[in-house]
Structures are given as C-alpha cells and as structure tokens.
Amino acid sequence: MDTSYWQKQTASKPLFPDIEWSKPERRDQAGKLLIVGGNKLGFSAVAESYQQTLETGVGQAKVLVPDCLKGTIPSTLLDVLFAACTPSGGLSKESLPELRASSEWADATLLIGDAGRNAETALLYEEFIRTYTNPLTVTRDAIDLVKNNPSLLVDRPNTLLVMSFAQLQKVVAGVYYPKILTFNMQLLQLVEILHKFTITYPCTIMTLHKETLILAHGGKVVSQEWKESMAIWRGSVATRAACYWLWSDDPLKASAASIA
C-alpha cells in the first residue's frame, strides 16, 4: 500500500522546524487572535487559552464571552469583550454583531468551547461559521454545538477541527461519508480514511487515536506519539495550533509544528 502521503514526527525531530524558527519576534507582527467561548457556569478554558496564547507568542489576543460573566472574570484576563447572553448563560443570537466585529479585528478566531449546550448559541455559531472567511479553529464542545450541521465545518476552507475520536465519528457519519470509524480500528486504517476524507473536504483535522495525534489536510497526514490526552480536552493543543497558524499559511505544517 502506498503511504507516501503519511509523515511521522517526533518531539525531537519536528518535520517543519522552519515555522518555529520564523516566529515573529516583534509583537506587532505576531498576529491577532480572537478567542470565543464561556458560559455562566464556566470560563476556565477561555482563561487558560488566553494565557497560553500570550505565552506562545501571539501579538494580541482578545476574548469574547457572555455578558453574564461580568464581575467574575479574573484580572489576568485583560482584553475581554462582552456580548449578549441567553437566559441559560451562553452567547445569544443578539451577540452576532459583536462577534463579527471582533473577528474582523482579528487575523484568526478560536472557538475554544465551554459554550454550554444552548440551541440559540448553536444557531449563533452556525451563522458565524457560515459567513466568516479567515482561519478558524474549532474544538471541544464548540464542535458539538454544530453537530447537527457538520457540513458547515468540513466544507469550509481555512478550518482546523481539533476533536476527540468520538466527535470525529459523529462528523464523518453526519456528512454521510461511506466509511465507518471504530475505536478498535488500526492506526493505518484511520490514516488512510483521513487521507481520502481530506482530499474530498478542505478542512484540516486533528484527532487522537491509540496514543497518536493525527493531523490531516489536503490528503496529507502527519502523526506523532502523544500521551497527554488532557492537553487536548483542556484546549491547549487547539490553542497552540491556532497560534502557529498565524505564522504560516499551511494549517497542516503549522499544526504539526505546534505539537513538536
């Protein structure tokens, strides 16, 4: 079987070190990232993502959260924007103008999650994804919010989906792709499916299977051994990938560099 499209990376031997070397040293040239998420019951992922963004080297970062969080946001979050929230505490449809205006300021947007399970927030996310054209990274429960319309995610160029294997299963099934993903499938089988899937769809996928992080875009696949699963579920993997994507026009290479 021809697997020339598959490259394996290790932490000591990154495939694309030039991205790390070419990180802008000046903050005003290092890009602007908007982080969206949070609800009245939780915003820890937003706060951690914001801090990690600055530590990674992005020039500027802002976060957009529901206005019901006013008074509870820690002082370490310096650049906070508030938008209308639903009665259950998530972002409401009325926050779409603020979301669009904030995303126009940024070079890229990260939907980090902790968004709640509100149907109105789901409609907001769908409308935003439908019209936004800059690089977009989606992870954690932000992916679940759009699960009823997964084609919005996979059909969209400039989209990085950092998701669990279970989420990947639902997305692939949701667009009626003629392959079934199972938890006990061999790594080679999954790599081949993602190779073909990303030839069909323009998105970039990052997922964890059998202690291996797998990235796929445009039919190319990169894998790396990975035992820090909590880094994915807490959002730090997606955050670093979104940052590195600001410094490269290739989402696959940027994502691979961010985990090396």
Disulfide bonds with the S-S distance in Angstrom:
none
